[in-house]
């Protein structure tokens, strides 16, 4: 850079010599001499671009990596230890939530479930038996017992009735009457017993007995549910919709509890994660628009005419805890990736739009120089160079906003060939054809081509030789 500056200053000293050389020439016809002098006037050929008023978008750019959403990546891990019986999906398959991926041997778990189920079913049958009403045959037997007791009561009562007159006439003893009365009482008691048994049969089971049986059934249900869950754990299923990205087990392998055997990833929506310096991160807010593209696509876009269209996203997270080593803050951009253009782990280039303003005066970035004393801008006015000292503001896409300078839309600013020109130096614009091409490129939003220092030096030397020949 210092060599380039010295070289340009040397060329700056050539201009007085050019004026002197321009004044020397053959004397002849004075009008012809004046014309030759006019044609051979020393100048510097420059290329200029018009200042423009256009919308200005302030952006923050950064490089980062593509990451999956926390709820869209799942690791397959067994909840029970077992032998791999069968693989039900292959790596790369699209899977749905709950779809079986790996099946373990279920023999022991199935037998345990069958045992628990049989025990529960037995308890349920006991409860049904407890709640059931008497069958007609059982009820008929009790009714017959009651009828038999009634007959016995009638016979005993008739015997007592016959003995009472005989006792009164002292034809039978008191002992005989007592025995007959006792038989009557026993027959009456048997009748009441038979009637009570029928009533109990029709009454149903006790509530306490029913509650006890139901409690046992609930315990049995819980054991069956546990055994069923244990059996279900022998089938490893996909927790989410996505693609089976990896599967590391094989049939016959014994896998332990919690051992990762695969991964399912859903990349239809992803995060582009970047780390921004605090002064840039403070400009970023939730919901701001952003564009994301692969890092190699951005490099390709600068070399190829076919520019890949960046993906659109929004700011979903701005960190509040800075990295200890760098002091940068994490920022995550949520991107719709339905086409699968982004993959997890790839490097991405992110452009975040933090503000957008209309009717902003702008000039190409290469038109502004910094010679150590602030920004300098060369302008072509009436065929001569003018030097302005503007105040630079927001840069964007090869253009920069200016303020504090006497510049208006359409003014020609020097972008090539006018490095550190003195005020009032005669200048000549480059040929019309390149200039029109530059204006066409500018209309299409392309940056004007800038020659390097070596090219500018050859142009200046050729100009000097031209003047010396004159």
Protein Blocks (a to p, Z undefined) as FASTA:
>chain_A
ZZmmmmmmmmmmmmmmmmmmmmgccdddfklmmmmmmmmpccdddddddddddddddddd
ddddddddfklcccdddfbdcddfbdcbdehiacdehiafbdcdfklmmmmmmmmmmmmm
mmmmmmmmmmpccdfklmmmmmmmmmmmmmmmmmmmmmmmmmmmmmmnopacfklmmmmm
mmmmmmmmmmmmmmmmmmmmmnopcfklmmmmmmmmmmmmmmmmmmmmmmmmmpccdfbg
cddfbccbdehiacdehiafbdcddfkbccddddddfklmmmpcghiacddddfklmmmm
mmpmbdcdddddddfbdcfbdcfklopacddddddffkomacghiacdddddfbdcehia
cddfklpccehiapaddddeehiacddddddfbdeehiacdehiacdehiacdfehpaoi
aehiacddddfklmmmmmmmmmnopacddddfklmmmmmmmmmmmmmmZZ
